[in-house]
Amino acid sequence: MKMKKKVSIPEAPLGSTGKPIPLVGFGTAQFPFGAATEVVKESVVHAIEVGYRHFDTAAIYQSEQPLGEAIAEALRLGPIKSRNELFITSKLWLGHAHRQLVLPALQTSLKNLGLEYIDLYLIHFPGSLKPGTGFPFNKEDIVPLDYEAVWEAMEECQNLGLTKSIGVSNFACKKLERLLATAKIPPAVNQVELNPVWQQKKLRDFCQEKGIHITAYSPLGAKGTRWGTNRVMECQVLKEIANARGKSVAQVIFSFF
Ligand SMILES: NC(=O)c1ccc[n+]([C@@H]2O[C@H](COP(=O)([O-])OP(=O)(O)OC[C@H]3O[C@@H](n4cnc5c(N)ncnc54)[C@H](OP(=O)(O)O)[C@@H]3O)[C@@H](O)[C@H]2O)c1
């Protein structure tokens, strides 16, 4: 049997109550959402075998179920002995960003994952859609986000023990300030697009000052996706550094973080 080399991934502390977050995570979004669920499952099992412990999903990705199946498979096969060895993040979709829909949305995510709790629950975007709206959506479906009420419901999810930590995604400084003004539990994490050509210094400084951990998505720029760009992997400066150091552009980018 072919041996799989296992890597060890450093962690960062998360707030006062949360579990430490492994600094390298494995994304499970496939576009169109819900496509290739078997690939997601197989990839996650393999990722666990080689040492990944942090997995990122979202209600809208429709990858919660294959991720949950992969976790069950990994427990059965043995690379992990307990679910507690993993760090699982999921996200509240905009159509559920209403006070009364937050807890049921998390309960649905937990059912999809087959888990009793997740480690991190994020508000996916600083916005809201008419209750129950999915993806894609129309402009007319967009409604104002009630920051205070939705965050209160997120806090309730943490207090109930259904998630160890709560946070946000795609929030700029002003939106974080608005949330922090009434939050009893400050967001532990802000997951945003971050890479060498989109460094977000102001946001990073703000989050550092407030003790909010930043998770970067699209660190390589997400070439070939509908929303991403080639600008990161094709960046001339990064290519020159990579050539000079005898490394790949991707390796140079990861040393930036
Ligand atoms: N919170 C949010 O709003 C949000 C938004 C986007 C993503 N995410 C999360 O972040 C995860 C990762 O998303 P991502 O945007 O970074 O997309 P990704 O699909 O993980 O990677 C983007 C691109 O990087 C390339 N790549 C990967 N490894 C490489 C390597 N070693 N060398 C060269 N190219 C490499 C891939 O190219 P090839 O296809 O050619 O292999 C891929 O097209 C998602 O699955 C999701 O969980 C969150």
The ligand as an SDF file (V2000), in Angstrom:
LIG
                    3D

 48 52  0  0  0  0  0  0  0  0999 V2000
  -16.0700   33.2270    2.5060 N   0  0  0  0  0  0  0  0  0  0  0  0
  -16.1800   33.3630    1.2060 C   0  0  0  0  0  0  0  0  0  0  0  0
  -16.9280   34.2130    0.7070 O   0  0  0  0  0  0  0  0  0  0  0  0
  -15.3410   32.4840    0.3090 C   0  0  0  0  0  0  0  0  0  0  0  0
  -15.1550   32.8120   -1.0440 C   0  0  0  0  0  0  0  0  0  0  0  0
  -14.3540   31.9910   -1.8220 C   0  0  0  0  0  0  0  0  0  0  0  0
  -13.7670   30.8600   -1.2590 C   0  0  0  0  0  0  0  0  0  0  0  0
  -13.9990   30.5460    0.0520 N   0  0  0  0  0  0  0  0  0  0  0  0
  -13.4190   29.3220    0.6550 C   0  0  0  0  0  0  0  0  0  0  0  0
  -12.0660   29.1920    0.2860 O   0  0  0  0  0  0  0  0  0  0  0  0
  -11.8780   27.9290   -0.3590 C   0  0  0  0  0  0  0  0  0  0  0  0
  -10.7570   28.0490   -1.3740 C   0  0  0  0  0  0  0  0  0  0  0  0
  -11.1800   28.8860   -2.4050 O   0  0  0  0  0  0  0  0  0  0  0  0
  -10.1910   29.5090   -3.4850 P   0  0  0  0  0  0  0  0  0  0  0  0
  -10.8880   30.6780   -4.0450 O   0  0  0  0  0  0  0  0  0  0  0  0
   -8.8340   29.6730   -2.9130 O   0  0  0  0  0  0  0  0  0  0  0  0
  -10.2120   28.4200   -4.6270 O   0  0  0  0  0  0  0  0  0  0  0  0
   -9.4210   27.0590   -4.8890 P   0  0  0  0  0  0  0  0  0  0  0  0
  -10.2720   26.3370   -5.8430 O   0  0  0  0  0  0  0  0  0  0  0  0
   -9.0640   26.3880   -3.6210 O   0  0  0  0  0  0  0  0  0  0  0  0
   -8.0630   27.4840   -5.5600 O   0  0  0  0  0  0  0  0  0  0  0  0
   -8.0200   28.4630   -6.5630 C   0  0  0  0  0  0  0  0  0  0  0  0
   -7.0850   28.0990   -7.6480 C   0  0  0  0  0  0  0  0  0  0  0  0
   -5.7700   27.8960   -7.1160 O   0  0  0  0  0  0  0  0  0  0  0  0
   -5.1200   26.9890   -7.9570 C   0  0  0  0  0  0  0  0  0  0  0  0
   -4.1370   26.2180   -7.2070 N   0  0  0  0  0  0  0  0  0  0  0  0
   -4.3400   25.4750   -6.1060 C   0  0  0  0  0  0  0  0  0  0  0  0
   -3.1690   24.9640   -5.6730 N   0  0  0  0  0  0  0  0  0  0  0  0
   -2.2220   25.3900   -6.5320 C   0  0  0  0  0  0  0  0  0  0  0  0
   -0.8120   25.2200   -6.6040 C   0  0  0  0  0  0  0  0  0  0  0  0
   -0.1420   24.5140   -5.6710 N   0  0  0  0  0  0  0  0  0  0  0  0
   -0.1620   25.8150   -7.6250 N   0  0  0  0  0  0  0  0  0  0  0  0
   -0.8260   26.5210   -8.5330 C   0  0  0  0  0  0  0  0  0  0  0  0
   -2.1500   26.7450   -8.5100 N   0  0  0  0  0  0  0  0  0  0  0  0
   -2.8380   26.1840   -7.5190 C   0  0  0  0  0  0  0  0  0  0  0  0
   -6.1820   26.0810   -8.5380 C   0  0  0  0  0  0  0  0  0  0  0  0
   -5.8520   25.9260   -9.9020 O   0  0  0  0  0  0  0  0  0  0  0  0
   -6.1890   24.5910  -10.7260 P   0  0  0  0  0  0  0  0  0  0  0  0
   -7.6630   24.5760  -10.8630 O   0  0  0  0  0  0  0  0  0  0  0  0
   -5.4720   24.8240  -12.0080 O   0  0  0  0  0  0  0  0  0  0  0  0
   -5.6630   23.4670   -9.8980 O   0  0  0  0  0  0  0  0  0  0  0  0
   -7.4840   26.8450   -8.3640 C   0  0  0  0  0  0  0  0  0  0  0  0
   -8.0250   27.2520   -9.5840 O   0  0  0  0  0  0  0  0  0  0  0  0
  -13.2460   27.5740   -0.9240 C   0  0  0  0  0  0  0  0  0  0  0  0
  -13.3820   26.2090   -1.1880 O   0  0  0  0  0  0  0  0  0  0  0  0
  -14.1360   28.0660    0.1870 C   0  0  0  0  0  0  0  0  0  0  0  0
  -14.1700   27.0810    1.2210 O   0  0  0  0  0  0  0  0  0  0  0  0
  -14.7380   31.3530    0.8480 C   0  0  0  0  0  0  0  0  0  0  0  0
  1  2  1  0
  2  3  2  0
  2  4  1  0
  4  5  1  0
  4 48  2  0
  5  6  2  0
  6  7  1  0
  7  8  2  0
  8  9  1  0
  8 48  1  0
  9 10  1  0
  9 46  1  0
 10 11  1  0
 11 12  1  0
 11 44  1  0
 12 13  1  0
 13 14  1  0
 14 15  2  0
 14 16  1  0
 14 17  1  0
 17 18  1  0
 18 19  2  0
 18 20  1  0
 18 21  1  0
 21 22  1  0
 22 23  1  0
 23 24  1  0
 23 42  1  0
 24 25  1  0
 25 26  1  0
 25 36  1  0
 26 27  1  0
 26 35  1  0
 27 28  2  0
 28 29  1  0
 29 30  1  0
 29 35  2  0
 30 31  1  0
 30 32  2  0
 32 33  1  0
 33 34  2  0
 34 35  1  0
 36 37  1  0
 36 42  1  0
 37 38  1  0
 38 39  2  0
 38 40  1  0
 38 41  1  0
 42 43  1  0
 44 45  1  0
 44 46  1  0
 46 47  1  0
M  CHG  2   8   1  16  -1
M  END
$$$$
